[in-house]
Structure formats: structure tokens, C-alpha cells
Amino acid sequence: MSHGADVRGAAGAVVRTETDVIVLGTGAAGLVAALAAVDAGAEVSLFEKSDAVGGTTAISGGTCWIPNHHVGGGIAADSRDQALAYLDSLSHGYIRPDLAAALVDRGPETVAWIEQTTRLAFSVLEGFPDYHPEHPGALRQGGRSLDPGLFPYPALGEWAHRVVRPAKDPHLTLPETSLGGGDGRIPRDTLERRRADDVRGCGAALVGGLLDALLRRGVEPQLSHRARRLLTRDGTVVGVEFETPSGPVSVEAGRGVIIATGGFEWNEELTTAYLRGPMSSPASYPPNTGDGLLMAQAVGASVGMMGEAWWVPTIQVPGDELFDRERAQIVLRERTLPRSIIVNRAGRRFTNEAANYNALGGAFHQFDPASFDYANLPCWLVFDEEYWRRHGFAGYRGAEPPDWVTSAPDIEHLAGALDIEPSQLIETVTRWNALVAAGRDTDFGRGESAYDGWNGDADHRGTPYATLGPLTTGPFHAVELHSGCLGTKGGPRTDVDARVIDNDGAAIQGLYAAGNAMACVTGMVYGGAGGTLGPAITFGYLAGRHAAGRAGTAGRTNAAPAMRAAT
Ligand SMILES: Cc1cc2nc3c(=O)[nH]c(=O)nc-3n(C[C@H](O)[C@H](O)[C@H](O)COP(=O)(O)OP(=O)(O)OC[C@H]3O[C@@H](n4cnc5c(N)ncnc54)[C@H](O)[C@@H]3O)c2cc1C
């Protein structure tokens, strides 16, 4: 059986080929969907819009949040009921119980199947608390976040050079970095060996392991194929029309089409139309422009979670580029470390700076009716010289901070440089220092959650001083934070088999969605580290298996005349 039919045609020509299952997108959701479908016996064609494999997944931490899994013998403290209670406690009516149950019930199976089907072996990210550890059913000591380990890229042959590369060294695993609980240092010879052998960790490992399994089963992603339209016959999705460098191409799918094209965060029209608040700084893969959403809408998909994203504060450093544009660097550790606060243009703190990044998005979207403006945008992370000397900032170190950091000898002049009323910023810093001295942030509760200290000062982990520290030593420094995201959450709504549903709740035959392209299964919440990839791989798996099991129409060559391109 040949997988991934050759669909290249002469310039301008439309070439029709056939397969069982078409998968659109090569992030975690698409790769898992393709692997699940081929593993279930289907002929699979996998298409990618860009000229590289992996999407945002390849530049991510690769961590997958899967409750009640069996990795390493499982987590004694976890159970189905606990995981469901946790999600329910964070739902605000947005999490559908049937989808939450599908995630919790099928996630462990997905991980076990990935371990059987690929060369990946997951391990628990020890100690990483769920992101809302004080909620019912949460695991304060962690256990649900899984790391995919390392993957040797030479196993991919020439495909090793066609995987999206992250901005930073891809040769560490997340647990080895400060974000994953490590100290960011591994023995020099270990690192050099990994570099020489091109052994990669984090999202690069996840993508590498999945791609390797697909290549070994004869499925080669077809790059530079941008899906543009779904082809339908009598309401059933039966194929896809692509835009390629050599012209339009149509491919028929006898059993199903799986949309795994990521979110719409790079499409300004869509983000303006749908997102609940400002989002100026996506940190994801730029080809994610919502093509899957638009295609699904055109065939009658009902959509959900359109206002939401995986929010994250970011900074943009002049000259630091990724994908030919200024990189949005996510800010986790920097705002958690002691001796730092975040202030708005009124010079006031407005949130627990150490809260999880997704929840912090809500603070950025706070709207002030009196001024008819967003109260907390712009905002700045302010830190003192002692912070700079101990930790540097965002990977930068030296005698003085770089010139994109605003510095001043005292708080008054820093306020002036930021156009903030000096007396207010002085009052804020004075109050903050008094709260730190008393050992408790009674204003916003920073340091009270088991999560807050995780990315803070490791020497004080487990105490509020992992994140509480005074701003006393000048000069003082400030960097503007932006409202960013890791991807949007809105998209076609699905059932528990990842089948896209219409406005009546009926499945659109032949159409599936997974990952950030689907209406998010976990509502507004980011359950814990890996909270986006856990659902993405689970619903990719469900989509692939279900599509492969559909009664096929492949092999019928008379389909074309009756096919209708949905525009
Ligand atoms: C720095 C960083 C770290 C992160 N770390 C983590 C983490 O550790 N754990 C976690 O859970 N989440 C993490 N995330 C978020 C996570 O990476 C994403 O939510 C996840 O990768 C989304 O997977 P996906 O498969 O839905 O989309 P993607 O991985 O973005 O893949 C979508 C693919 O579809 C392709 N595509 C788009 N349109 C079309 C089209 N029309 N036709 C064909 N192909 C198309 C795109 O080019 C892309 O390759 C992180 C994000 C960032 C930026």
C-alpha cells in the first residue's frame, strides 16, 4: 500500500488523487492523528502549509498534561473522579462534561499507545504543580505533566533538516531547564555529545518521535500544501483542495479529513473579530492563520471558545528574530523571581505576578469603564539591580542591562522614564516592600499558591520567598510586557470522537478537528504544564482512529463531478 499519494501537478493543473484519510497540519495534533489513522489500517496523506514539519509544537516545551496516566506506574494521588472534579471546578460553564470525560478517559490510552507506536518514552515532570493547585482535584505535588524525553534526529534522515527549529538550544529536556524544575545546567560533555549527535528534547523530541514513526510506516508529510477548501458530496466531506507552489491540487479522502491546522492567532482580522481582549504578540508558528476554522465554517461547522486563547505575557527584544519577525518571548520565570513587580500606567500593581500565564491574561483584559480603556495595558515588569545581578533578565547578563531595558537610578526617575506619576510608583514600591517584610502579599496573594514559587528562586522553593522580595537596590529597571498567546482556543466544535458538529449538534460526516484548531476541550483553563498538548494528542488520536474506522468510499473514481468545493 502506498501512503501519501503524489499530488504534484504541472503548473496550474488540478490533479485529483485519492486516499483514505487526509490530515492537515504537522503539529502534535496532526502527527498523532496521522499516526493513529495509519496504525488503524488507513491509507493516510499528511499535508503541511509551510516548508517545515512541526508547527508550534516543535518550538514548545513538549510537555503533555494527562491526568490519571500510567507512566512510571501511574500517580497514586490521581483518579478519574479527581481529574474531572478539577476541570469542573475551573469550568465556568465552558467545559463540556462529555469532552472532559473523553480527555480523562482516553488521554492515558493515548500516551500508552504513543509509547508503543513510537520510540518516545514519557516521564513525569516531578513536582510540577497543576496550575490551580488549590482547586478541588488538583495535584499540588504535580504528576500529570509528562516530558517526552530526548529524540535522536539522525533517525529522521533528510527529514531532520525539515523540522521547525526553536530559537534556543533544542538539546535540553524541559526538566533540565529552570522552567521544568532543573537549574538549566547539564554537564558540558553531555551537552556537547547531544549537539554532536543532534539529540533533541522538548517539543522537538515530541515531533521527532512522531515523525519518525510515520516515516517508518511510509507516510511522508507533503510540505508547502496549504489546504484552502473542503470538498463535499451530499453534505459529507470527501476531500480537500490545496494551494501549492505548482498550482491547485485536489485530493479525495474516502474516510475523512482531519483539521489540525493550529489556531488563528496570526490572522488579525480573526483575532480582532473574536478574541475577548487585546492580543498583540503571538508566540506561535506564523502559518497558523485560522485556515482550518474558515474551511470548517464554510461547510456548516458550529464554533466554540472563539474568544479564548492560551494567554501568555511576552516581551519583544529588538533584533531577536524567529521566523523572520521579532520573536515574542514568553515571560514566566522573570515575573516570578523575587525583587520584581508588574505595574500598569497608573503605577499600580494589578495582579499576582507569579500566577500561571494563562490566567494572567484575564488581568490584561480588564476594562475600565470610566476611562473606556484597558486598565492594565501597557504594563511593565519592574525589577531592581540585585535581581539583575543575581539572575540577569530573559537570558541576558552583564555589567548592565541591555539598552532595550529602561533603567534609572531611583524609582522616581524610572517612573518619569515610563510616563508614570512618580509619587504613585514610589507608593506602590514602598507598599510592596512592606508586604514582603511582613511575609505576605495581602493585596494579590502572590506566593500563597503552591504554583507561585515553581518558577521562582529555587533556593526558597516551598516558601513565599521563592517569589517575594523587596525592590531596594538601585538602579531600577523596567521592561514592557505584552499580551500574547501560545495559540488560540476557538474553532469547530466536536463530539467525543473529534467529529466536527454542526449548529444542530449533528456530526458533519467525514470531518474531524484536533489541537488548537478545535474548540478547546478545557474551556478557559490551562490545567497544568502541558495543558494544550495533552488534549491535542488525545483528540488527534481519537480523530485518527475514528476516521480510519469509517466506512470508506476510496477507490470510487466517479466522485469528482458531484463534488462541491465549499467556499
Ligand atoms: C515557546 C512555547 C512553548 C510551549 N510549551 C508548551 C508545552 O510545553 N506544553 C504544552 O502543552 N503547550 C506548549 N505550548 C503551546 C503548544 O505548543 C501549542 O498549543 C501546540 O503545539 C498546538 O499544537 P497543534 O498541533 O494544534 O498546532 P501546531 O503545532 O501549531 O501545528 C499546526 C500546523 O498546521 C499547519 N497549517 C496551518 N494552516 C494550514 C493549512 N491551511 N494547511 C496545512 N497545514 C496548515 C501549520 O503550518 C502548523 O505546522 C508552547 C508554545 C510556545 C510558543
The ligand as a MOL file (V3000), in Angstrom:
LIG
                    3D

  0  0  0     0  0            999 V3000
M  V30 BEGIN CTAB
M  V30 COUNTS 53 58 0 0 0
M  V30 BEGIN ATOM
M  V30 1 C 7.5780 28.6720 23.4120 0
M  V30 2 C 6.3600 27.7890 23.5730 0
M  V30 3 C 6.3800 26.7520 24.4930 0
M  V30 4 C 5.2480 25.9370 24.6640 0
M  V30 5 N 5.3330 24.8770 25.5080 0
M  V30 6 C 4.2490 24.0620 25.6570 0
M  V30 7 C 4.3320 22.8970 26.4720 0
M  V30 8 O 5.3840 22.5220 26.9910 0
M  V30 9 N 3.1900 22.1630 26.6240 0
M  V30 10 C 2.0100 22.5000 26.0280 0
M  V30 11 O 1.0140 21.8240 26.2380 0
M  V30 12 N 1.9380 23.5530 25.1900 0
M  V30 13 C 3.0290 24.3250 24.9790 0
M  V30 14 N 2.9630 25.3700 24.1020 0
M  V30 15 C 1.7480 25.5220 23.2790 0
M  V30 16 C 1.7550 24.4080 22.2080 0
M  V30 17 O 2.9950 24.4230 21.5310 0
M  V30 18 C 0.6260 24.5540 21.1800 0
M  V30 19 O -0.5940 24.8030 21.8300 0
M  V30 20 C 0.5190 23.2360 20.3770 0
M  V30 21 O 1.7760 22.9630 19.8070 0
M  V30 22 C -0.5490 23.2960 19.3110 0
M  V30 23 O -0.4760 22.1060 18.5670 0
M  V30 24 P -1.3010 21.9610 17.1930 0
M  V30 25 O -0.9180 20.6620 16.6160 0
M  V30 26 O -2.7190 22.2580 17.4370 0
M  V30 27 O -0.7380 23.1850 16.3010 0
M  V30 28 P 0.7080 23.4700 15.7090 0
M  V30 29 O 1.7630 22.6970 16.4190 0
M  V30 30 O 0.8970 24.9440 15.6510 0
M  V30 31 O 0.6130 22.8900 14.2290 0
M  V30 32 C -0.2750 23.4300 13.2810 0
M  V30 33 C 0.3160 23.1410 11.9060 0
M  V30 34 O -0.6810 23.3430 10.9140 0
M  V30 35 C -0.0680 23.9520 9.7850 0
M  V30 36 N -1.1130 24.6080 8.9830 0
M  V30 37 C -1.7410 25.7860 9.2200 0
M  V30 38 N -2.6440 26.0450 8.2520 0
M  V30 39 C -2.5820 25.0040 7.3760 0
M  V30 40 C -3.2460 24.7060 6.1510 0
M  V30 41 N -4.1580 25.5310 5.6280 0
M  V30 42 N -2.9310 23.5420 5.5040 0
M  V30 43 C -1.9880 22.6920 6.0060 0
M  V30 44 N -1.3060 22.9530 7.1530 0
M  V30 45 C -1.6080 24.0830 7.8360 0
M  V30 46 C 0.9140 24.9130 10.4100 0
M  V30 47 O 1.8880 25.3380 9.4830 0
M  V30 48 C 1.4770 24.0650 11.5460 0
M  V30 49 O 2.5800 23.2980 11.1180 0
M  V30 50 C 4.0820 26.1840 23.9060 0
M  V30 51 C 4.0720 27.2060 22.9600 0
M  V30 52 C 5.1890 28.0090 22.7860 0
M  V30 53 C 5.1670 29.1000 21.7500 0
M  V30 END ATOM
M  V30 BEGIN BOND
M  V30 1 1 1 2
M  V30 2 1 2 3
M  V30 3 2 2 52
M  V30 4 2 3 4
M  V30 5 1 4 5
M  V30 6 1 4 50
M  V30 7 2 5 6
M  V30 8 1 6 7
M  V30 9 1 6 13
M  V30 10 2 7 8
M  V30 11 1 7 9
M  V30 12 1 9 10
M  V30 13 2 10 11
M  V30 14 1 10 12
M  V30 15 2 12 13
M  V30 16 1 13 14
M  V30 17 1 14 15
M  V30 18 1 14 50
M  V30 19 1 15 16
M  V30 20 1 16 17
M  V30 21 1 16 18
M  V30 22 1 18 19
M  V30 23 1 18 20
M  V30 24 1 20 21
M  V30 25 1 20 22
M  V30 26 1 22 23
M  V30 27 1 23 24
M  V30 28 2 24 25
M  V30 29 1 24 26
M  V30 30 1 24 27
M  V30 31 1 27 28
M  V30 32 2 28 29
M  V30 33 1 28 30
M  V30 34 1 28 31
M  V30 35 1 31 32
M  V30 36 1 32 33
M  V30 37 1 33 34
M  V30 38 1 33 48
M  V30 39 1 34 35
M  V30 40 1 35 36
M  V30 41 1 35 46
M  V30 42 1 36 37
M  V30 43 1 36 45
M  V30 44 2 37 38
M  V30 45 1 38 39
M  V30 46 1 39 40
M  V30 47 2 39 45
M  V30 48 1 40 41
M  V30 49 2 40 42
M  V30 50 1 42 43
M  V30 51 2 43 44
M  V30 52 1 44 45
M  V30 53 1 46 47
M  V30 54 1 46 48
M  V30 55 1 48 49
M  V30 56 2 50 51
M  V30 57 1 51 52
M  V30 58 1 52 53
M  V30 END BOND
M  V30 END CTAB
M  END
